[in-house]
Amino acid sequence: MDRVCVYAGSNVGTRSEYRDTAERLAVAIVGRGLGVVYGGANVGLMKVVADTALAHGGEVIGVMPDALIAREIGHPDLAELRVVASMHERKALMADLSDGFVALPGGFGTIEELVEIATWAQLGLHTKPLGLLDAAGFYEPLVAFFDHAVTAGFLRPQHRDTLLVSDDPDALLDAFAAWEPITVHKWIDRDQT
């Protein structure tokens, strides 16, 4: 593993634990000699991750669509800020540059990125580890929903198990290091109509 993609909010949220967890994640990533790939912004938890990783000597690569440069304000101090034409290109490049994915607290964009990369794993488009860093229980309702989707028959248990969950950055990165990809042979049960 060389780099970890971090999905994070463009706001810092209402609880200090969100910022603290973002800082701890950045320190843990850099402490393992890994680089950070993220959305390239100089705002919110994205900025916290980038600034903390940079302050600890880490490599940080940002990826941002041209249309968001003015809105999210591209981070000026990155090793690289790659500007792309669209959100689709952003997500694809972030995935290509990364060997694992972590979602910190965030809104629609963060959730969308997480769910899309989980879907790509379900479809066998990648075999990289992905996880939720559940700062202050932020993701408990979402994890409960995914568990409900299994119970309701819309998500296979092995696909749900591809999403690692922890409230501790080091424990999550340890799980990434021990990750063994799940081979997906059959993702739709054609007997159910």
C-alpha positions as CSV (number, residue, x, y, z in Angstrom):
1,M,0.0,0.0,0.0
2,D,1.4,3.4,-1.0
3,R,-1.5,5.9,-0.7
4,V,-4.8,6.1,1.1
5,C,-7.7,8.1,-0.4
6,V,-9.6,10.1,2.3
7,Y,-13.1,11.2,1.7
8,A,-14.1,14.0,4.0
9,G,-16.5,16.9,4.4
10,S,-16.0,20.4,3.1
11,N,-17.2,21.5,6.6
12,V,-15.6,20.7,9.9
13,G,-18.9,19.7,11.6
14,T,-20.3,20.6,15.0
15,R,-18.2,18.3,17.2
16,S,-14.5,18.7,18.0
17,E,-14.1,14.9,17.7
18,Y,-14.6,15.1,13.9
19,R,-11.5,17.4,13.6
20,D,-9.5,15.4,16.1
21,T,-10.2,12.1,14.3
22,A,-9.2,13.7,10.9
23,E,-5.9,14.8,12.5
24,R,-5.3,11.4,14.0
25,L,-6.0,9.7,10.7
26,A,-3.6,12.0,8.8
27,V,-0.9,11.4,11.5
28,A,-1.5,7.6,11.3
29,I,-1.3,7.5,7.5
30,V,2.0,9.5,7.4
31,G,3.4,7.6,10.3
32,R,3.1,4.4,8.2
33,G,5.0,6.0,5.3
34,L,1.8,6.3,3.2
35,G,0.6,9.3,1.1
36,V,-2.8,10.9,1.2
37,V,-5.1,11.4,-1.8
38,Y,-8.1,13.6,-1.3
39,G,-10.5,16.1,-3.0
40,G,-7.9,18.9,-3.0
41,A,-9.9,21.5,-1.1
42,N,-8.6,24.0,1.4
43,V,-11.8,23.9,3.5
44,G,-13.4,21.7,6.1
45,L,-12.2,18.3,7.2
46,M,-10.5,18.0,3.8
47,K,-8.2,20.9,4.8
48,V,-7.6,19.4,8.3
49,V,-6.4,16.1,6.7
50,A,-4.2,17.9,4.2
51,D,-2.7,20.4,6.6
52,T,-2.0,17.7,9.3
53,A,-0.4,15.3,6.8
54,L,1.7,18.1,5.3
55,A,2.8,19.3,8.8
56,H,4.0,15.7,9.5
57,G,6.0,15.5,6.2
58,G,3.5,13.5,4.3
59,E,2.8,13.4,0.6
60,V,-0.6,14.8,-0.2
61,I,-2.2,14.7,-3.7
62,G,-5.4,16.6,-4.3
63,V,-7.8,16.0,-7.2
64,M,-10.4,18.7,-8.0
65,P,-12.7,19.5,-10.9
66,D,-12.0,22.8,-12.5
67,A,-15.5,24.0,-11.7
68,L,-14.9,23.5,-7.9
69,I,-11.6,25.3,-7.7
70,A,-13.3,28.6,-7.0
71,R,-16.0,27.1,-4.7
72,E,-13.9,24.8,-2.6
73,I,-10.7,26.7,-3.0
74,G,-7.8,24.4,-4.1
75,H,-5.2,23.9,-1.4
76,P,-2.1,25.9,-2.3
77,D,0.5,23.8,-0.5
78,L,0.0,20.3,-1.9
79,A,2.7,18.2,-3.5
80,E,0.3,18.0,-6.4
81,L,-3.2,19.4,-7.2
82,R,-4.5,17.6,-10.2
83,V,-7.3,19.6,-11.9
84,V,-9.8,17.5,-13.9
85,A,-12.8,18.3,-16.0
86,S,-15.6,16.5,-14.1
87,M,-16.6,14.9,-10.8
88,H,-16.5,11.5,-12.7
89,E,-12.9,12.1,-13.6
90,R,-12.1,13.2,-10.1
91,K,-13.4,10.0,-8.5
92,A,-11.8,7.8,-11.1
93,L,-8.4,9.4,-10.7
94,M,-8.6,9.3,-6.9
95,A,-9.4,5.6,-7.1
96,D,-6.5,5.0,-9.5
97,L,-4.0,6.9,-7.3
98,S,-5.1,5.0,-4.1
99,D,-4.6,1.6,-2.5
100,G,-7.4,2.0,0.0
101,F,-10.3,4.3,0.9
102,V,-11.4,5.9,4.2
103,A,-14.5,8.0,4.8
104,L,-14.4,10.6,7.5
105,P,-17.6,12.5,8.5
106,G,-19.1,14.5,5.7
107,G,-22.3,15.2,3.8
108,F,-23.8,14.1,0.5
109,G,-20.5,14.2,-1.4
110,T,-18.6,12.1,1.1
111,I,-21.4,9.5,1.3
112,E,-21.7,9.4,-2.5
113,E,-18.0,8.8,-2.9
114,L,-18.0,6.1,-0.3
115,V,-21.1,4.3,-1.7
116,E,-19.7,4.5,-5.2
117,I,-16.4,3.0,-4.3
118,A,-18.2,0.3,-2.3
119,T,-20.3,-0.4,-5.4
120,W,-17.2,-0.7,-7.5
121,A,-15.9,-3.3,-5.0
122,Q,-19.2,-5.2,-5.2
123,L,-18.9,-5.3,-8.9
124,G,-15.3,-6.5,-8.8
125,L,-13.9,-3.3,-10.3
126,H,-11.3,-3.1,-7.5
127,T,-10.2,-5.2,-4.5
128,K,-8.9,-2.4,-2.3
129,P,-9.9,-2.0,1.3
130,L,-12.5,0.6,2.3
131,G,-13.6,1.8,5.6
132,L,-15.6,4.2,7.7
133,L,-13.8,6.1,10.4
134,D,-16.7,6.5,12.8
135,A,-15.8,9.6,14.7
136,A,-18.1,10.1,17.7
137,G,-20.6,7.6,16.3
138,F,-21.2,9.7,13.2
139,Y,-21.7,6.7,10.9
140,E,-23.7,4.5,13.3
141,P,-27.0,5.2,11.5
142,L,-25.4,4.5,8.1
143,V,-23.9,1.2,9.3
144,A,-27.3,0.3,10.7
145,F,-28.8,0.9,7.3
146,F,-26.3,-1.3,5.5
147,D,-27.0,-4.0,8.1
148,H,-30.7,-3.5,7.5
149,A,-30.1,-3.8,3.7
150,V,-28.5,-7.3,4.4
151,T,-31.5,-8.4,6.5
152,A,-33.9,-7.1,3.9
153,G,-32.1,-9.1,1.1
154,F,-30.8,-6.1,-0.9
155,L,-27.1,-6.5,0.1
156,R,-25.2,-9.7,0.4
157,P,-23.3,-10.2,3.7
158,Q,-20.0,-10.7,1.9
159,H,-20.5,-7.3,0.2
160,R,-21.4,-5.6,3.5
161,D,-18.2,-7.1,5.0
162,T,-16.1,-5.3,2.4
163,L,-16.8,-2.1,4.4
164,L,-14.6,-2.0,7.5
165,V,-15.7,0.2,10.4
166,S,-13.7,1.6,13.3
167,D,-13.6,4.7,15.5
168,D,-9.8,4.4,15.7
169,P,-7.5,5.4,12.7
170,D,-4.7,3.0,13.7
171,A,-7.1,0.0,14.1
172,L,-8.7,0.8,10.7
173,L,-5.2,1.0,9.0
174,D,-4.2,-2.2,10.7
175,A,-7.3,-3.8,9.2
176,F,-6.3,-2.4,5.8
177,A,-2.8,-3.9,6.2
178,A,-4.4,-7.3,6.9
179,W,-7.0,-7.0,4.1
180,E,-7.7,-10.0,2.0
181,P,-9.9,-9.2,-1.0
182,I,-13.2,-10.9,-1.2
183,T,-13.7,-12.5,-4.6
184,V,-17.1,-11.7,-5.9
185,H,-18.4,-14.5,-8.2
186,K,-22.1,-13.8,-8.1
187,W,-23.5,-10.5,-7.1
188,I,-27.1,-10.8,-8.3
189,D,-29.3,-13.7,-7.2
190,R,-31.2,-14.4,-10.5
191,D,-33.5,-16.8,-8.7
192,Q,-35.2,-13.9,-6.9
193,T,-37.6,-12.0,-9.2
